[in-house]
């Protein structure tokens, strides 16, 4: 077994690898950037090494710094985790050249599978089905247009060096090809250092199914069954499960055999995943091979009882696979959701910041938590916004889904916007429950469930109303958000026949009027929109807690209102004072929604623009955010530069509004 391992990653995967190291008695060294100086993933390490400033390019992607840290701390191996350098063949080569063991396939294998054109050709040669597509990768629009004409629209553009769905673009018609190529090339260069693209036939309603394979240096190779990864947003998985839903046994057998055949043809060693798409006629096609541990590996662990990180370490140390194929069995069902710091109501825009209080499911049977932090933590804007994974298992899919939905619904993250509430709602969608999955289901779910005032929002407002009555704002004890005669310190015997206090709250542009009407059985009764809510509330350690509409809630007072988490959804409510007006004018100041880098600048001073025109693109947390003109007008000033960094809420441009329509140029 390895003696000392450097974990070349951060967050929840670094903590996951460390846990197996502790169980096996393997010492481990951690690394950190300036943004992670006090991060929880450093705990328990024999040494922690600073590898650079906040930017990933200068720290977690800096090969020399990481290899140097491993050598200085006496490590004999390096585990890359996933993301960052995990599929960088130059990193694997540098580790090996330094006399260290790379925990994963060798550099040649990573290079071959990392180039999608090469991977397609190798799989086709091995008899694995592949989709019609480009024979060679290119940045040329003309060549990609020619490929698309041969393949037939719609096509999907894929960065040849990409992974995780990043940079992929679906093109429905030739008129859209030039813009799509430009954007995909930019993303490929920025994320992977390679802008070349492939065009492939686009399957319109596919399922995404992958097979976990494992090989050792002694010639053994096995599969550990398949995973269903069809629930995605922006081509990135958010819910995964094992085994795949309702898969025809013959199709499953053929799929597993194809993955093993492809891996054997490569002489694959260590952990790998062969990904396929499955069309509505149960025909499957090779998509890509990931030469690393997958984010969703826990669902495989839960149904097989295998610690995949342990297998990685043992194989890297030269040992044989612990089990033969006939000894690997699958029992029950497991489902995982990825917890992201992002705002589903804003197109899943990343939402970095600080989680002031976190309450993960604790001691819940058959629920597993893999998190970057336990009770609080920071989510820097420099890295991927995933902060945790929740995994639930059960004897069948129905019980596993129910347990995961409950876990997502009852997890509380205060101070940070996450996708937990969205995931909890999605897991209860009838199509998900019935197993009618495809990669477009999440898009359909979003379109069918637009952001609007719901019973949950009203419940949160009722809870805030009760909280306002419970404790005064900090500072001036006489300060009160109430209008009328009732203040937080003035708690008379309430007359249930008449409202005694009125609180006006805002949820974005929606105004909610809450009226305190009485008490009943230790609960406060609040009337909102002709609905009466019974709310219990207590206050301890700066947090309000209670129940409303048979749901638990947690929250705290903010500078201008209240923030509450209910059913996994974060709701920020501001209190309205008598000095506010109802007028609302469009802002002529264009601001950045988050820290990031300006990767495209499509306007200049003096340009006349329509409302909604793309002015610039800010990339943050591996996502491009199009910055749109808030109103028609003329660009008066630009306060950012191409490739320059910007901070959250920084002014990017100033417009002079125009009242008349902008004429066509």
Phi, psi and omega per residue, in radians:
X1 nan 2.624 3.091
X2 -1.073 2.642 -3.099
X3 -1.685 -0.823 -3.101
X4 -2.469 2.250 -3.024
X5 -2.088 2.342 2.963
X6 -1.633 2.207 3.103
X7 -1.656 1.880 -3.016
X8 -1.586 0.979 -3.100
X9 -2.796 -2.985 -3.059
X10 -2.514 3.115 2.973
X11 1.132 -2.603 -2.988
X12 -1.168 -0.575 -3.123
X13 -1.255 -0.598 3.067
X14 -1.103 -0.709 3.112
X15 -1.191 -0.621 3.113
X16 -1.105 -0.810 3.134
X17 -1.121 -0.716 -3.135
X18 -1.067 -0.636 -3.118
X19 -1.087 -0.765 3.101
X20 -1.168 -0.669 3.094
X21 -1.019 -0.779 3.139
X22 -1.083 -0.710 -3.131
X23 -1.153 -0.610 -3.119
X24 -1.554 -0.090 -3.114
X25 1.353 0.415 3.108
X26 -1.621 2.171 3.055
X27 -1.192 2.606 3.124
X28 -2.420 2.594 3.100
X29 -1.991 2.404 3.116
X30 -1.953 2.816 3.117
X31 -2.214 2.756 -3.123
X32 -2.682 2.652 2.978
X33 -1.673 3.068 3.111
X34 -1.075 -0.463 3.119
X35 -1.280 -0.335 -3.056
X36 -2.011 0.457 -3.020
X37 -0.991 -0.580 -3.115
X38 -2.077 0.442 -3.050
X39 -1.225 2.573 -3.121
X40 -1.076 -0.409 -3.106
X41 -1.196 -0.145 3.112
X42 -1.461 -0.249 -3.048
X43 -1.150 2.432 3.059
X44 1.483 -0.100 -3.109
X45 -1.328 2.570 3.060
X46 -1.228 -0.491 3.027
X47 -2.647 2.636 3.028
X48 -2.223 2.317 -2.991
X49 -2.111 2.245 3.013
X50 -1.279 2.287 -3.106
X51 -2.051 0.074 3.070
X52 2.613 -3.099 3.129
X53 -1.273 -2.991 -2.983
X54 -1.104 -0.750 -3.040
X55 -1.024 2.354 -3.108
X56 -1.042 -0.639 -3.122
X57 -1.067 -0.464 -3.105
X58 -1.771 0.093 -3.095
X59 -2.434 -1.498 -3.038
X60 -1.227 -0.245 3.058
X61 -1.856 0.130 -3.081
X62 -1.637 1.748 -3.005
X63 -1.034 -0.838 -3.071
X64 -1.063 -0.692 -3.128
X65 -1.135 -0.716 -3.092
X66 -1.261 -0.796 3.115
X67 -1.101 -0.715 3.095
X68 -1.063 -0.690 3.113
X69 -1.115 -0.696 3.130
X70 -1.129 -0.713 -3.131
X71 -1.205 -0.741 -3.092
X72 -1.176 -0.474 -3.082
X73 -1.742 0.168 3.028
X74 1.277 0.506 3.120
X75 -1.358 2.663 3.024
X76 -1.920 -0.034 -3.137
X77 -2.705 2.833 3.111
X78 -2.312 2.239 3.047
X79 -1.862 2.142 -3.067
X80 -1.475 -0.166 -3.045
X81 1.167 -2.409 3.004
X82 -2.341 2.813 -2.985
X83 1.295 -2.967 3.126
X84 0.788 -2.048 -3.015
X85 -1.709 0.207 -2.994
X86 -1.107 -0.493 3.128
X87 -2.080 0.565 3.105
X88 -1.769 1.933 -3.066
X89 -1.159 -0.472 3.103
X90 -1.183 -0.617 3.092
X91 -1.172 -0.827 3.118
X92 -1.026 -0.688 3.122
X93 -1.168 -0.733 3.140
X94 -1.122 -0.670 3.099
X95 -1.096 -0.835 -3.137
X96 -1.131 -0.726 -3.136
X97 -1.109 -0.433 3.118
X98 -1.465 0.035 3.138
X99 1.461 0.293 -3.132
X100 -1.851 2.821 3.109
X101 -1.631 2.224 3.048
X102 -1.606 2.152 -3.112
X103 -1.433 1.589 -3.099
X104 2.734 -3.076 3.077
X105 -1.091 2.869 -3.138
X106 -1.330 3.006 -3.036
X107 -1.062 -0.672 -3.118
X108 -1.116 -0.706 3.131
X109 -1.166 -0.746 3.132
X110 -1.089 -0.732 3.139
X111 -1.112 -0.766 -3.107
X112 -1.124 -0.780 -3.106
X113 -1.400 -0.390 3.124
X114 -1.301 -0.372 3.059
X115 -1.652 1.910 -3.022
X116 -1.086 -0.553 3.115
X117 -1.164 -0.779 3.106
X118 -1.123 -0.760 -3.128
X119 -1.061 -0.755 3.102
X120 -1.022 -0.806 -3.093
X121 -1.132 -0.728 -3.134
X122 -1.156 -0.694 3.136
X123 -1.218 -0.693 3.095
X124 -1.070 -0.704 3.125
X125 -1.128 -0.550 3.141
X126 -1.470 0.007 3.122
X127 1.472 0.301 3.085
X128 -1.569 2.266 -3.093
X129 -1.063 2.374 3.085
X130 -2.260 2.710 3.113
X131 -1.355 2.645 2.985
X132 -1.040 2.387 -3.112
X133 -3.001 -2.985 -3.125
X134 -1.120 2.498 3.050
X135 -1.459 -0.528 -3.129
X136 -2.316 2.585 3.103
X137 -1.452 2.588 -3.096
X138 -2.764 2.813 2.959
X139 -1.759 -0.012 -3.060
X140 -1.327 2.149 3.075
X141 -1.098 -0.752 -3.096
X142 -1.053 -0.770 -3.129
X143 -1.189 -0.659 3.125
X144 -1.221 -0.611 3.053
X145 -1.113 -0.745 3.120
X146 -1.092 -0.735 3.097
X147 -1.080 -0.758 -3.114
X148 -1.112 -0.666 3.106
X149 -1.106 -0.674 3.129
X150 -1.234 -0.697 -3.089
X151 -1.317 -0.739 -3.045
X152 1.736 2.337 3.130
X153 -1.347 2.647 0.015
X154 -1.364 2.711 3.064
X155 -2.186 2.850 3.044
X156 -2.096 2.287 3.086
X157 -1.610 2.292 -3.105
X158 -2.228 2.257 2.995
X159 -1.060 2.254 -3.036
X160 -1.110 -0.497 -3.119
X161 -1.794 0.161 -2.976
X162 -1.466 3.120 3.111
X163 -2.954 2.854 3.089
X164 1.187 0.300 3.121
X165 1.397 -0.039 -3.055
X166 -1.272 2.299 3.052
X167 1.511 -0.074 -3.131
X168 -1.323 2.496 -3.131
X169 -2.411 2.303 3.060
X170 -1.600 2.302 -3.116
X171 -2.102 2.101 -3.077
X172 -1.541 -0.485 -3.050
X173 -2.577 2.744 -3.076
X174 -1.088 -0.516 -3.127
X175 -1.110 -0.377 -3.112
X176 -1.662 -0.057 -2.972
X177 -1.162 -0.761 -3.045
X178 -1.063 -0.821 -3.141
X179 -1.151 -0.711 -3.130
X180 -1.137 -0.710 3.113
X181 -1.114 -0.785 -3.124
X182 -1.032 -0.760 -3.126
X183 -1.195 -0.763 -3.121
X184 -1.165 -0.669 3.084
X185 -1.090 -0.785 3.135
X186 -1.052 -0.762 3.130
X187 -1.180 -0.685 3.117
X188 -1.102 -0.770 3.108
X189 -1.117 -0.762 -3.074
X190 -1.210 -0.692 -3.065
X191 -1.587 -0.548 -2.999
X192 -2.191 -0.055 -3.130
X193 1.266 0.279 -3.095
X194 -2.621 2.042 -3.088
X195 -1.630 0.026 -3.098
X196 -1.170 2.564 -3.056
X197 -2.210 2.723 2.926
X198 -2.025 2.574 2.980
X199 -1.911 2.303 3.105
X200 -2.283 2.708 3.039
X201 -1.036 2.380 -3.122
X202 -1.690 2.118 3.072
X203 -1.486 2.148 -2.894
X204 -1.291 -0.583 3.141
X205 -2.306 1.129 -3.054
X206 -1.522 2.779 2.829
X207 -1.761 2.617 -3.128
X208 -1.956 1.958 -3.100
X209 -2.225 2.387 -3.102
X210 -2.250 2.745 -3.115
X211 -2.108 2.264 3.077
X212 -1.476 2.146 3.081
X213 -2.075 2.789 3.119
X214 -2.618 2.273 3.097
X215 -2.243 2.734 3.040
X216 -2.089 3.039 -3.079
X217 -1.340 -0.017 -3.126
X218 -1.775 0.132 3.046
X219 1.705 -0.064 3.120
X220 -1.412 2.514 3.096
X221 -2.618 2.306 -3.103
X222 -2.359 2.867 2.921
X223 -1.916 2.721 3.047
X224 -2.104 0.755 3.060
X225 1.244 -2.988 -2.970
X226 -1.983 2.919 3.060
X227 -2.281 2.527 3.045
X228 -1.655 2.165 -3.084
X229 -2.269 0.626 -3.009
X230 -1.395 -0.351 -3.104
X231 -1.497 1.790 -2.999
X232 -2.362 2.723 2.921
X233 -2.310 2.370 -3.072
X234 0.940 0.718 3.132
X235 1.109 0.280 3.114
X236 -2.074 2.363 -3.046
X237 -1.199 2.495 3.015
X238 -2.197 -0.450 3.065
X239 -2.336 2.269 3.122
X240 -2.271 2.686 3.129
X241 -2.614 2.802 3.092
X242 -2.500 2.367 -0.050
X243 -1.341 3.110 3.097
X244 -1.122 2.692 -2.998
X245 -1.385 2.152 2.967
X246 0.944 0.581 -3.101
X247 -1.320 2.288 3.073
X248 -0.960 2.261 -3.097
X249 -0.966 -0.630 3.127
X250 -1.205 -0.685 3.103
X251 -1.153 -0.739 3.116
X252 -1.026 -0.834 -3.127
X253 -1.045 -0.767 -3.141
X254 -1.144 -0.671 -3.140
X255 -1.131 -0.827 3.136
X256 -1.110 -0.714 -3.139
X257 -1.140 -0.676 3.128
X258 -1.127 -0.723 3.127
X259 -1.115 -0.782 3.127
X260 -1.128 -0.724 3.131
X261 -1.076 -0.747 3.114
X262 -1.132 -0.732 3.141
X263 -1.171 -0.702 3.122
X264 -1.126 -0.660 3.119
X265 -1.087 -0.496 -3.138
X266 -1.543 -0.248 -2.995
X267 1.175 0.776 -2.973
X268 -1.185 2.414 3.119
X269 -2.251 2.385 3.140
X270 1.429 -2.834 -3.021
X271 -1.404 2.467 3.077
X272 -2.731 2.785 3.135
X273 -2.304 2.219 3.083
X274 -1.806 2.068 -3.032
X275 -1.784 2.469 -3.106
X276 -2.352 2.711 2.891
X277 -1.904 2.537 -3.111
X278 -2.090 2.156 -3.108
X279 -1.529 -3.140 -3.042
X280 -1.222 -0.201 3.081
X281 -1.747 0.261 3.123
X282 1.148 0.418 3.001
X283 -1.621 2.350 -3.123
X284 -2.018 2.663 -3.102
X285 -2.413 2.474 3.096
X286 -1.094 2.349 -3.141
X287 -1.866 -1.012 3.100
X288 -2.953 2.925 3.046
X289 -2.092 2.274 3.112
X290 -1.784 2.076 -3.036
X291 -1.607 0.940 -3.070
X292 -2.865 3.083 2.960
X293 -1.253 2.441 -3.127
X294 -1.599 2.683 3.042
X295 -0.952 -0.691 -3.028
X296 -1.533 0.275 -3.114
X297 -1.015 -0.474 -3.108
X298 -1.046 -0.556 -3.120
X299 -1.165 -0.581 3.046
X300 -1.176 -0.741 3.105
X301 -1.048 -0.675 -3.068
X302 -1.211 -0.586 -3.118
X303 -1.580 -0.309 -3.122
X304 -1.862 -0.343 -3.067
X305 1.315 0.261 -3.112
X306 -1.752 2.344 2.998
X307 -1.533 1.801 -3.051
X308 -1.179 -0.540 3.082
X309 -1.162 -0.709 3.076
X310 -1.046 -0.776 3.095
X311 -1.046 -0.711 3.117
X312 -1.026 -0.802 -3.099
X313 -1.169 -0.702 -3.131
X314 -1.157 -0.770 3.125
X315 -1.138 -0.705 3.113
X316 -1.094 -0.508 3.116
X317 -1.439 0.022 3.093
X318 1.644 0.077 -3.134
X319 -1.364 2.860 3.062
X320 -1.405 2.787 3.052
X321 -0.998 2.378 -3.106
X322 -1.122 -0.477 -3.089
X323 -2.304 2.569 2.991
X324 -1.504 2.935 -3.064
X325 -1.004 -0.738 -3.080
X326 -1.238 -0.223 3.129
X327 -1.614 -0.117 -3.114
X328 -1.663 2.080 -3.136
X329 -2.179 2.754 3.109
X330 -2.070 2.313 -3.120
X331 -2.316 2.320 3.064
X332 1.329 -2.782 -3.094
X333 -2.464 2.552 3.121
X334 -2.388 2.494 3.141
X335 -2.332 2.458 -3.136
X336 -2.221 2.491 2.936
X337 -2.126 2.510 3.069
X338 -1.585 2.300 3.133
X339 -1.747 2.034 -3.103
X340 -1.959 2.536 2.917
X341 -1.440 1.538 -3.091
X342 -2.707 2.856 -3.075
X343 -1.954 1.757 3.133
X344 -1.047 -0.486 -3.141
X345 -1.345 -0.137 3.110
X346 -2.105 0.721 3.111
X347 1.203 0.509 -3.132
X348 1.077 0.589 3.105
X349 -1.154 2.322 3.109
X350 -0.961 2.518 -3.079
X351 -2.316 1.239 3.141
X352 -1.128 2.818 3.138
X353 2.750 -2.679 -3.100
X354 -2.110 2.271 2.990
X355 -1.546 1.887 -3.073
X356 -1.253 -0.692 3.120
X357 -2.434 2.333 3.089
X358 -2.266 2.311 3.063
X359 -2.233 1.659 3.085
X360 -1.360 2.825 3.039
X361 -1.016 2.209 -3.087
X362 -2.019 2.243 3.084
X363 0.963 0.652 3.083
X364 -1.644 2.120 -3.112
X365 -0.987 2.362 3.050
X366 1.125 0.370 3.019
X367 -2.117 2.242 -3.087
X368 -2.065 2.442 -3.138
X369 -2.102 2.213 2.993
X370 -2.057 1.871 -2.978
X371 -2.279 2.657 3.097
X372 -1.289 -0.425 3.108
X373 -2.638 2.873 -3.020
X374 -1.739 -1.147 -3.025
X375 -1.872 -0.288 3.055
X376 -2.917 2.898 3.115
X377 3.010 2.921 -3.135
X378 -1.802 2.558 3.043
X379 -2.078 1.659 -3.104
X380 -1.152 2.671 -3.132
X381 -1.379 -0.041 -3.010
X382 -1.526 -0.213 -2.981
X383 -2.276 3.099 3.114
X384 -0.988 2.453 -3.042
X385 -1.433 0.113 3.121
X386 -1.259 2.243 -3.112
X387 -1.960 -0.290 -3.081
X388 -2.937 2.991 2.968
X389 -2.370 2.406 2.992
X390 -1.909 2.300 -3.107
X391 -2.217 2.281 3.091
X392 -2.199 2.498 3.084
X393 -2.197 2.835 3.108
X394 -2.853 2.994 3.113
X395 -1.177 -0.345 3.109
X396 -2.568 3.014 -3.074
X397 -1.144 -0.681 -3.098
X398 -1.036 -0.805 -3.127
X399 -1.207 -0.652 3.126
X400 -1.145 -0.757 3.105
X401 -1.066 -0.776 -3.117
X402 -1.093 -0.757 -3.137
X403 -1.134 -0.683 3.134
X404 -1.202 -0.729 3.110
X405 -1.057 -0.730 3.107
X406 -1.130 -0.695 3.137
X407 -1.132 -0.746 3.116
X408 -1.160 -0.678 -3.085
X409 -1.202 -0.605 -3.047
X410 -1.665 -0.122 3.054
X411 -1.248 2.357 3.142
X412 -2.028 2.141 3.017
X413 -2.135 1.899 -3.067
X414 -1.751 2.262 3.105
X415 1.750 -0.142 -3.063
X416 -2.392 2.353 3.075
X417 -1.432 2.266 3.130
X418 -2.294 3.083 3.105
X419 -1.656 0.209 -3.039
X420 -1.042 -0.809 3.132
X421 -1.108 -0.717 3.098
X422 -1.036 -0.799 -3.140
X423 -1.093 -0.757 3.132
X424 -1.047 -0.716 3.099
X425 -1.166 -0.757 -3.112
X426 -1.093 -0.695 -3.118
X427 -1.144 -0.321 3.114
X428 -1.709 -0.007 3.122
X429 -1.111 2.364 -3.085
X430 -0.972 -0.614 3.131
X431 -1.169 -0.684 3.106
X432 -1.176 -0.792 -3.131
X433 -1.054 -0.679 -3.118
X434 -1.411 -0.181 3.135
X435 1.411 0.366 3.106
X436 -1.574 1.365 -2.951
X437 -1.851 2.575 2.874
X438 -2.739 2.999 -3.012
X439 -1.289 -0.079 3.104
X440 -1.805 -0.014 -3.061
X441 -1.075 -0.713 -3.125
X442 -1.092 -0.729 3.099
X443 -1.055 -0.739 3.124
X444 -1.139 -0.717 3.134
X445 -1.070 -0.738 3.115
X446 -1.104 -0.791 -3.114
X447 -1.111 -0.571 -3.104
X448 -1.456 -0.241 -3.080
X449 -2.232 1.151 -3.125
X450 -1.122 2.719 3.114
X451 -1.137 2.155 3.139
X452 -2.784 2.828 3.087
X453 -1.025 2.261 -3.128
X454 -2.212 3.054 3.071
X455 -1.028 -0.586 3.112
X456 -1.104 -0.763 3.119
X457 -1.095 -0.745 3.123
X458 -1.128 -0.669 3.098
X459 -1.094 -0.730 3.121
X460 -1.104 -0.701 3.119
X461 -1.135 -0.648 3.093
X462 -1.131 -0.715 3.107
X463 -1.120 -0.702 3.099
X464 -1.098 -0.663 3.118
X465 -1.055 -0.798 3.114
X466 -1.139 -0.671 3.130
X467 -1.126 -0.652 3.130
X468 -1.089 -0.564 3.127
X469 -1.331 -0.461 -2.993
X470 -1.303 -0.816 -3.006
X471 -2.442 2.370 3.123
X472 -1.248 2.807 3.063
X473 -1.073 2.690 3.104
X474 -1.121 2.681 3.120
X475 1.643 -1.917 -3.083
X476 -1.327 1.918 -3.111
X477 -1.101 -0.372 -3.118
X478 -1.469 -0.191 -3.141
X479 -1.170 2.383 -3.098
X480 -2.555 2.436 3.058
X481 -1.394 -0.099 -3.083
X482 -1.341 2.606 2.877
X483 -1.903 2.652 -3.090
X484 1.738 -2.598 -2.957
X485 -1.802 -0.146 -3.050
X486 -1.773 2.172 3.044
X487 -2.024 2.958 -3.054
X488 -1.118 -0.446 3.121
X489 -1.670 -0.111 -3.110
X490 -1.843 1.677 -3.023
X491 -2.062 1.357 -3.120
X492 -1.258 3.001 2.980
X493 -1.184 2.017 -2.971
X494 -1.356 2.397 3.108
X495 -1.612 1.938 -3.083
X496 -1.155 -0.194 -3.104
X497 -1.415 -0.342 -3.051
X498 -2.487 2.410 3.066
X499 -1.161 2.296 -3.080
X500 -1.843 -0.274 -3.114
X501 -2.519 2.657 -3.094
X502 -2.342 2.290 3.132
X503 -2.278 2.174 3.123
X504 -1.795 2.133 -3.096
X505 -2.079 2.684 3.085
X506 -2.146 2.298 3.007
X507 -1.990 1.601 -2.991
X508 1.133 -2.142 3.132
X509 -1.577 -0.055 -3.106
X510 -1.578 2.261 3.131
X511 -1.785 2.307 -3.099
X512 -2.165 2.231 3.100
X513 -1.817 2.096 3.138
X514 -1.879 2.350 3.117
X515 -2.175 2.228 3.091
X516 -1.384 2.112 -3.026
X517 -2.004 -0.329 -3.130
X518 2.952 -3.081 3.067
X519 -2.219 2.642 -3.128
X520 -2.714 2.062 3.066
X521 1.002 0.677 3.119
X522 1.453 0.055 3.128
X523 -1.989 2.703 3.068
X524 -1.649 2.413 3.090
X525 -1.807 2.239 -3.068
X526 -2.211 2.324 3.125
X527 -1.814 2.148 3.081
X528 -2.422 2.234 3.095
X529 0.878 0.786 3.107
X530 1.145 0.276 3.059
X531 -2.028 2.419 3.106
X532 -1.811 2.243 3.120
X533 -2.010 2.360 3.059
X534 -1.732 2.118 -2.995
X535 -2.149 2.272 2.913
X536 -1.753 2.575 -3.094
X537 -2.626 2.429 2.999
X538 -2.404 2.865 -3.088
X539 -2.355 2.164 -3.141
X540 -2.691 2.371 3.098
X541 0.946 0.653 3.074
X542 1.425 0.015 -3.110
X543 -2.063 2.496 2.965
X544 -1.621 2.518 3.063
X545 -2.461 2.729 3.075
X546 2.989 -2.833 3.103
X547 -2.328 2.524 3.078
X548 -2.598 2.358 -3.124
X549 0.893 0.723 3.110
X550 1.118 0.380 3.103
X551 -2.186 2.491 3.041
X552 -1.324 2.590 3.083
X553 -2.455 2.739 3.078
X554 -2.480 2.540 -3.118
X555 -2.938 3.138 3.093
X556 -2.641 2.845 3.098
X557 -1.399 2.417 3.053
X558 -1.924 -3.134 -3.092
X559 -1.075 -0.550 -3.074
X560 -2.212 0.333 3.126
X561 2.916 -2.283 -3.072
X562 -2.477 2.609 2.991
X563 -2.157 2.273 -3.110
X564 -2.324 2.616 3.045
X565 -2.070 2.113 -3.097
X566 -2.419 2.168 -3.098
X567 1.001 0.569 3.128
X568 1.461 -0.192 -3.118
X569 -1.585 2.335 3.046
X570 -1.618 2.233 3.116
X571 -2.167 2.126 3.080
X572 -1.815 2.118 -3.107
X573 -2.062 2.284 3.083
X574 -1.815 2.568 3.107
X575 -1.587 2.443 -3.133
X576 -1.721 2.349 3.100
X577 -1.797 2.945 -3.090
X578 -1.190 -0.252 -3.103
X579 -1.483 -0.213 -3.100
X580 -1.393 2.681 3.081
X581 -2.016 2.948 -3.117
X582 -1.632 0.013 -3.111
X583 -1.330 2.556 -3.104
X584 -2.515 2.075 -3.124
X585 -1.987 2.610 3.134
X586 -1.150 2.467 -3.104
X587 -1.540 2.262 3.121
X588 -1.572 0.069 3.098
X589 -1.682 2.212 3.124
X590 -1.720 2.112 -3.059
X591 -2.075 2.734 3.078
X592 -1.427 2.308 -3.131
X593 -1.275 -0.233 -3.082
X594 -2.899 2.915 3.038
X595 -1.142 2.558 3.126
X596 3.080 -2.860 -3.125
X597 -2.140 2.360 3.100
X598 -1.373 1.920 -3.089
X599 -1.771 -0.171 3.063
X600 -2.649 2.419 3.139
X601 -2.334 1.878 -2.986
X602 -1.935 0.341 3.104
X603 -2.428 2.863 3.113
X604 -2.454 2.800 3.112
X605 -1.016 2.306 -3.125
X606 1.695 -0.248 3.117
X607 -1.162 2.496 3.037
X608 -1.737 2.270 -3.023
X609 -2.266 2.657 3.030
X610 -1.537 2.764 3.006
X611 -1.058 2.311 -3.141
X612 1.591 -0.073 3.111
X613 -1.178 2.488 3.106
X614 -1.326 2.057 -3.127
X615 -1.626 -0.667 -3.119
X616 -2.831 2.949 3.095
X617 -2.203 2.181 3.104
X618 -1.902 2.173 3.117
X619 -1.718 2.262 3.107
X620 -2.597 2.432 3.092
X621 0.896 0.752 3.071
X622 1.155 0.376 3.133
X623 -2.300 2.409 3.074
X624 -1.546 2.294 3.132
X625 -2.027 2.002 3.123
X626 -1.345 2.203 3.136
X627 -1.694 2.076 -2.993
X628 -1.847 2.656 3.057
X629 -1.192 2.230 -3.100
X630 -1.344 -0.261 -3.112
X631 -2.813 2.852 3.070
X632 -1.260 2.499 3.139
X633 2.991 -2.858 -3.118
X634 -2.042 2.394 3.116
X635 -1.213 1.960 -3.126
X636 -1.520 -0.638 -3.083
X637 -2.722 2.542 3.035
X638 -2.107 2.185 -3.031
X639 -2.057 0.639 3.030
X640 -2.608 2.922 -3.133
X641 -2.259 2.666 3.090
X642 -1.052 2.290 -3.113
X643 1.254 0.078 3.084
X644 -1.479 2.752 3.111
X645 -1.591 2.610 3.127
X646 -2.313 2.724 3.118
X647 -1.773 2.915 3.119
X648 -1.097 2.344 3.111
X649 1.214 0.174 3.087
X650 -1.185 2.453 3.066
X651 -1.233 2.173 3.136
X652 -1.727 -0.626 -3.121
X653 -2.739 2.750 3.089
X654 -2.168 2.302 -3.141
X655 -1.921 2.557 2.914
X656 -1.682 1.976 -3.050
X657 -1.099 2.601 3.030
X658 -2.090 2.356 3.119
X659 -1.502 -0.493 3.131
X660 -1.561 2.653 3.093
X661 -1.012 2.514 3.095
X662 -1.325 2.155 -3.124
X663 -1.203 2.709 3.089
X664 -1.108 2.427 3.128
X665 -1.546 nan nan
